[in-house]
Amino acid sequence: MGYLSPPPMPAPVVVYKDVGGLVSDYEALTERYRRENREVRLHECRSACTLALSLPNVCVYPDAKVKFHQAYNAINREVDLGVSSQLFASYPAAVQARLGHLTREYRVLTGTELIALGMRNCEGGPTMIASRKQRAPSTSVASARLDGQSGASLAGFGDIAQKVQSAVATALASTGGQTSPIHVAVADRQQLTGLARGGEEANALPEPAPLPPRRPPSEAFGGFQDTGSLSPAYLRLISGAQPILGPQLVRTVASN
């Protein structure tokens, strides 16, 4: 991509290799980039392309090469001192001091040298340092209950434990026996009930699948008889009925 073929806005103009051309063409594009505040990134830039150094939003890569020389007439190849002076005046003061003046031969400044002179490094964008987000200090105490029970309720359990411990110690002392400190643990009935219910649900066996229906007893099929044991009376026509099959077929069925 060259200096004279910019991409659509707002993409930056990346100059990979531009060998220069008519100074008037480069002056027109330079003023356009200045109005748009377009970013221009230089890799290799020669001759009239060096006008890009006058832009406020220009940067160079460390391995860039920017080549300067005097402007000359494209027809007779004679040096144009007036245009050369305009080119030199467009450069930053630090670059002017480094070059001193322009010559007919190329004078090359690398990207590293231009960055040292104050030009912006295209690879030196803002550095983002990732850090772990600090957790907010916890305001809960170790004795907090998940069910939202207040500290006064917890203190109630402690009072019950102390009362039970005192009663047991008094009973043992009345018998003249040696006593030692007694520790009583008081559990929350709601939590125990929930744990028990949760354990029962976890250990509950799945419901058995329904069994198929029982087979009817053999007596239920007693009404059906083998056609071979049917008596001829069974094959007789009902009074008022008309036969459908011929007598020969009826006899055959009856004989079988």
matplotlib code that plots the C-alpha trace (Angstrom):
import matplotlib.pyplot as plt

x = [0.0, 1.3, 0.9, -1.3, -3.8, -5.4, -8.0, -11.5, -11.9, -11.2, -8.5, -4.9, -2.7, 0.0, 2.9, 4.8, 6.9, 6.5, 9.2, 7.9, 6.6, 5.3, 5.6, 2.2, 0.4, 1.9, 1.2, -2.5, -2.8, -0.8, -3.2, -6.2, -4.7, -4.1, -7.7, -8.9, -6.4, -5.7, -3.0, -0.1, 2.3, 5.6, 7.6, 9.6, 9.1, 11.2, 11.5, 8.2, 6.7, 8.7, 6.1, 4.3, 6.7, 4.9, 1.7, 0.6, -0.6, 2.3, 4.4, 7.3, 8.2, 11.6, 12.7, 11.4, 13.6, 12.9, 15.0, 15.6, 16.9, 16.6, 13.6, 14.4, 12.6, 11.1, 11.9, 15.4, 16.4, 17.7, 17.5, 14.6, 16.0, 12.7, 10.7, 13.7, 13.5, 9.7, 10.4, 13.1, 11.0, 8.1, 10.3, 10.3, 13.1, 15.0, 15.0, 16.2, 19.0, 20.0, 20.0, 21.6, 20.5, 19.3, 21.6, 21.0, 21.9, 19.7, 20.2, 18.6, 17.2, 16.0, 12.9, 15.0, 16.8, 13.6, 12.0, 15.1, 14.5, 11.0, 8.9, 6.1, 6.7, 3.9, 4.6, 4.6, 0.9, -0.5, 0.5, -2.3, -1.2, -3.6, -4.1, -6.2, -9.3, -9.1, -11.9, -14.0, -13.4, -15.9, -18.3, -19.6, -18.3, -17.4, -20.5, -22.9, -25.9, -27.0, -30.6, -30.2, -30.5, -29.4, -26.5, -29.0, -30.5, -27.0, -26.4, -29.5, -28.0, -24.9, -27.1, -28.9, -25.5, -24.3, -27.5, -27.3, -23.6, -24.3, -27.2, -25.1, -22.2, -24.5, -26.0, -22.6, -21.3, -24.3, -23.2, -19.7, -18.1, -15.2, -16.3, -14.5, -15.5, -18.5, -18.8, -22.3, -22.9, -26.3, -27.3, -30.0, -33.1, -33.9, -30.5, -30.6, -34.0, -32.9, -29.8, -31.8, -34.3, -31.6, -29.9, -33.1, -33.8, -30.2, -30.4, -34.0, -34.4, -36.2, -39.8, -40.3, -41.7, -45.4, -45.9, -47.8, -51.4, -52.0, -53.0, -56.7, -57.4, -58.0, -61.6, -62.1, -61.5, -64.0, -66.6, -64.5, -64.6, -62.7, -64.6, -63.7, -65.8, -68.9, -72.0, -74.0, -76.7, -74.4, -74.3, -78.1, -79.7, -81.6, -85.3, -86.1, -82.5, -81.3, -78.1, -75.2, -72.9, -73.9, -74.7, -71.6, -69.3, -71.2, -70.8, -67.1, -66.6, -68.7, -66.7, -63.4]
y = [0.0, 3.4, 6.9, 7.9, 5.0, 5.2, 2.7, 3.9, 5.9, 5.4, 2.8, 4.0, 4.5, 1.9, 2.7, -0.5, 0.9, 4.2, 5.4, 9.0, 11.0, 14.4, 16.6, 18.4, 15.0, 14.2, 17.7, 17.3, 13.9, 15.2, 18.1, 15.7, 13.4, 16.4, 17.5, 13.9, 13.4, 10.1, 7.9, 7.1, 4.3, 4.1, 1.1, 2.4, 5.9, 7.8, 11.2, 13.2, 10.5, 12.0, 14.8, 12.3, 13.3, 16.6, 15.0, 15.0, 11.4, 9.7, 6.9, 4.7, 1.1, 0.3, -1.4, 1.4, 3.2, 6.8, 8.2, 11.9, 13.7, 17.0, 17.5, 17.8, 18.5, 15.4, 16.6, 17.9, 16.2, 19.5, 20.1, 22.4, 24.3, 25.9, 22.7, 21.1, 23.9, 23.3, 19.6, 20.3, 22.8, 20.3, 17.9, 18.1, 20.2, 17.2, 15.5, 18.8, 19.0, 15.4, 15.8, 19.3, 19.7, 17.7, 16.4, 14.9, 11.4, 9.6, 10.1, 7.3, 7.4, 4.1, 3.8, 3.3, 6.5, 8.5, 7.1, 8.3, 11.7, 11.9, 10.2, 7.9, 4.2, 2.3, -0.7, 1.4, 1.6, 1.8, -1.1, -2.8, -4.6, -7.3, -7.6, -9.8, -8.0, -7.5, -9.2, -7.0, -7.8, -10.2, -8.7, -12.0, -13.7, -17.3, -17.9, -16.6, -18.9, -19.6, -19.3, -15.7, -16.4, -13.4, -13.4, -13.1, -16.5, -18.0, -16.7, -18.4, -21.8, -20.9, -20.2, -23.5, -25.3, -23.5, -24.4, -28.0, -28.2, -26.5, -28.9, -32.0, -30.8, -30.0, -33.5, -35.2, -33.0, -34.0, -37.7, -36.8, -38.0, -36.3, -34.1, -32.8, -30.1, -31.2, -30.0, -30.0, -29.6, -28.2, -28.7, -26.8, -29.0, -27.4, -28.1, -31.7, -32.2, -30.8, -33.0, -36.1, -35.3, -34.7, -38.0, -39.9, -38.3, -39.1, -42.8, -43.4, -46.3, -45.6, -46.7, -50.2, -50.4, -51.5, -55.3, -56.6, -57.7, -61.2, -63.9, -64.8, -68.3, -71.2, -71.3, -68.0, -69.8, -72.6, -71.2, -71.8, -75.3, -77.1, -77.1, -80.8, -81.7, -79.8, -81.9, -81.8, -80.0, -77.1, -76.8, -76.8, -73.6, -71.4, -71.3, -68.8, -68.5, -69.1, -71.1, -69.2, -72.2, -75.2, -78.4, -80.1, -77.5, -77.7, -81.4, -81.0, -78.6, -80.8, -83.9, -82.2]
z = [0.0, -0.9, 0.4, -2.5, -2.2, 1.3, 2.5, 3.5, 6.7, 9.5, 8.7, 9.0, 6.0, 6.2, 3.8, 3.1, 0.3, -1.4, -3.8, -4.2, -7.1, -7.9, -4.8, -5.6, -5.4, -2.0, -0.7, -1.5, 0.2, 3.2, 3.8, 3.5, 6.1, 8.3, 8.1, 8.8, 11.6, 9.7, 11.2, 8.8, 9.5, 7.7, 6.8, 3.8, 2.5, 0.0, -1.6, -1.6, 0.7, 3.5, 3.8, 6.0, 8.8, 9.1, 10.1, 13.8, 13.7, 12.0, 13.4, 12.2, 12.8, 14.3, 11.1, 8.9, 6.4, 5.4, 2.6, 2.0, -1.1, -3.0, -5.3, -9.0, -12.2, -13.8, -17.3, -17.2, -14.0, -12.5, -8.8, -7.7, -4.7, -4.0, -3.7, -1.8, 0.8, 1.2, 1.8, 4.4, 6.2, 6.7, 8.7, 12.5, 14.0, 15.4, 12.0, 10.4, 12.9, 12.2, 8.4, 8.3, 4.7, 1.7, -1.0, -4.4, -3.0, -0.6, 3.1, 5.1, 8.7, 10.2, 12.3, 15.4, 14.7, 14.1, 17.2, 19.2, 17.6, 19.0, 16.3, 17.6, 17.5, 15.7, 17.9, 21.1, 21.8, 25.4, 27.5, 29.4, 32.5, 33.7, 37.4, 39.6, 40.9, 44.7, 46.5, 48.8, 52.5, 53.9, 56.4, 57.6, 60.8, 61.3, 63.4, 60.8, 60.0, 56.4, 57.3, 58.5, 62.2, 64.3, 66.8, 69.7, 68.6, 68.5, 72.0, 73.1, 72.2, 74.2, 77.2, 76.9, 76.7, 79.9, 81.8, 80.8, 81.8, 85.2, 85.9, 85.1, 87.2, 90.1, 89.9, 89.9, 92.8, 94.9, 94.7, 95.9, 92.6, 90.9, 88.0, 85.0, 82.6, 80.5, 77.0, 75.5, 71.8, 70.8, 67.2, 65.2, 64.8, 61.5, 60.1, 61.3, 59.8, 56.5, 56.5, 57.4, 54.7, 52.2, 53.1, 52.7, 49.3, 48.2, 49.4, 48.3, 45.8, 42.6, 42.5, 40.9, 37.5, 37.3, 36.8, 33.7, 34.3, 35.6, 33.1, 33.4, 34.8, 32.4, 33.3, 31.5, 28.3, 29.0, 26.7, 23.6, 22.2, 19.5, 16.2, 15.8, 18.8, 17.7, 17.4, 14.1, 16.1, 16.5, 12.7, 12.3, 11.0, 13.3, 12.7, 10.0, 8.8, 5.3, 4.6, 3.1, 2.3, 0.3, 2.0, 0.7, 2.4, 5.6, 5.7, 5.0, 7.9, 10.1, 9.1, 9.9]

ax = plt.figure().add_subplot(projection="3d")
ax.plot(x, y, z, "-o")
ax.set_aspect("equal")
plt.show()
